[in-house]
Amino acid sequence: MLALAGIAGLAVFGNVLDFGLFKTFAPRYEQVRRDTFEQSQAYNEGMRRDLENLRDQYMGATDPAAKSALRATFIHRAEGYPNQLPADLQSFYNSLRG
């Protein structure tokens, strides 16, 4: 009976230790994964294409409400982009902000 209680206690201790390690290190692992993703070529090309598409839609829009919505969307996405914008998009961003 004592051996069974010892095994159960060891199992509980193992689970608590595992959870503690997960709680401590999981956020760090996820941050590394996010940083790696944000530096990936696919993310950067996709974000650039998305911003270029928004710029083109804004330039072609005639409805003031549509232009306002596209302006707000472009600014929001550009501000959330952690890397440097290409020069043409940076210039467009500055023109919308100014």
N, C-alpha and C positions, 0 to 999 in steps of 0.2 A: 504493500500500500504506500509506503514511503517512497519507493522508487517511482510509482505512478504520479505521486504529487510532485516529485522532483522533475520529472519529464514535463508535466503540465506547467510548472513554474518556469522551466527553461524555455518552453515554447512561448509563453507570455512575454518573458524577458526578450526573446529574439524578435518578436513582433514589435514591441515597444522600441527596441533599438533600431530596427529597420525603419519604423515610422519616423523616429528622430533624425536619422540620417537622411531620409527622403525629404523631410521638412527643411532641413538645413541646406542640402545640396541641390535639390530640384530647381529652385528659382535661379540658381547660378547656371545650371546646365541650360535652362530655357533661355536665359539672357545670351549665352554664347550661341545658341541655335539661332536666335533672332538676329544677333549681330552678323552672323555668318550669312543668313538669308539676305539681309539688307545690303551686303557687299557682293551678292551674287550678280552675275551678268544678266540672268533672266529677270530678276527683280528690277534692276536699273533700266534695262531696255524696255520692259513693260511699263514702268512708271513714266519714262520719257515719252513713249508712244501715247500713253493715256493723256499726259499733259499737252502734247502736240495736238491730239485730237480735240481736246477741250478748247485750245487756242483757236484752232481752225473753225470749230463750231461757233465760238464767240465772234470771230471776225466775219462769219457769214450770216450771223443772226440779225434780223431786222426788228424783231419784237423786243421792246425795252425790258419786259419782264423776263424773257428768255436770256437776254444779255446779262441781266442782273444775277440770275440764277447761275449761269455759266461762270460769271466773274467770281461769285462766292465759292463755287465748287473748285475752281482753279486755285484760288488763294488758299483754301482749306487744304487741298491735296499738296500744294507746293510747300506750305508751312510744315506739313507732316513728313515731308521727304527729308531723310536724314543726311543725304549727300548733296554735293554741290550741283546745282542746276546747270545745264549747258548754257552758253552765253545767250543764245536767242531766247530761250525760255526765261532766263534770269531778267533779260531786258523787258520781256512782256510782263513778267511778274511785277517788276518795278513800275511799269506804266500803269498797271491796275492798282497798285498800292498808293501811288502818288497822285 
